[in-house]
């Protein structure tokens, strides 16, 4: 879950702000995520790190789907009509 304590956000957000000012292509977004993962991996390269990284990616994906994609799909369903059950 991305819901860390506000104090922790204060120390991380300044590092991320430069990224928010540039438009990223999907490839560039993948690159940035991969570089962050690699930096984590190189600090603690073991099976537990593989498990942690995989878990973080999965939960981030699920949270994005739950919070963003589901709402978007619901809005599109209302606008364009439901294809299930019709």
C-alpha positions in Angstrom: 0.0 0.0 0.0 1.3 3.5 -0.8 -0.2 4.9 2.4 2.9 5.7 4.4 3.0 8.2 7.3 3.1 11.9 6.3 6.5 12.3 7.8 7.9 9.7 5.4 6.2 11.4 2.5 7.9 14.7 3.3 11.3 13.2 2.9 10.4 11.4 -0.4 8.3 13.9 -2.2 11.1 16.4 -2.9 12.9 13.6 -4.7 9.9 12.9 -6.9 8.9 16.4 -7.7 11.2 16.8 -10.7 9.6 13.8 -12.3 6.2 15.4 -12.0 7.3 18.3 -14.2 8.2 16.2 -17.2 5.8 14.2 -19.3 6.8 10.6 -19.4 6.2 8.2 -22.2 5.2 4.6 -21.2 8.8 3.5 -22.0 10.2 6.3 -19.8 7.8 5.5 -17.0 9.0 1.8 -17.2 12.6 3.0 -17.2 12.1 5.1 -14.0 10.3 2.3 -12.2 13.0 -0.2 -13.3 15.8 2.1 -12.1 14.1 2.4 -8.7 13.6 -1.3 -8.4 17.2 -2.0 -9.4 18.5 0.4 -6.8 16.5 -1.4 -4.2 17.7 -4.8 -5.5 21.4 -3.8 -5.4 21.1 -2.9 -1.7 19.8 -6.2 -0.7 20.1 -8.8 -3.5 18.5 -11.9 -2.1 15.4 -14.0 -2.3 13.6 -11.9 0.2 14.2 -8.8 -1.9 12.8 -10.6 -5.0 9.7 -11.4 -2.9 9.4 -7.9 -1.6 9.8 -6.2 -5.0 7.3 -8.6 -6.6 4.9 -8.0 -3.8 5.3 -4.2 -4.1 4.7 -4.3 -7.8 1.6 -6.5 -7.5 0.1 -4.5 -4.7 0.8 -1.2 -6.5 -0.9 -2.7 -9.6 -3.9 -3.8 -7.7 -4.3 -0.5 -5.9 -4.0 1.4 -9.2 -6.7 -0.9 -10.7 -8.9 -0.6 -7.7 -8.6 3.2 -7.3 -8.1 4.5 -10.9 -9.0 1.9 -13.5 -12.2 0.7 -11.9 -13.6 4.3 -11.5 -12.6 5.1 -15.1 -14.3 1.9 -16.4 -17.4 2.7 -14.4 -17.6 6.2 -15.9 -17.2 4.8 -19.4 -19.9 2.1 -18.7 -22.3 4.9 -17.7 -21.4 7.0 -20.7 -21.4 4.2 -23.3 -23.6 1.5 -21.9 -22.8 -1.8 -20.2 -21.7 -4.7 -22.4 -22.2 -7.3 -19.7 -25.7 -8.5 -19.1 -27.2 -6.7 -22.1 
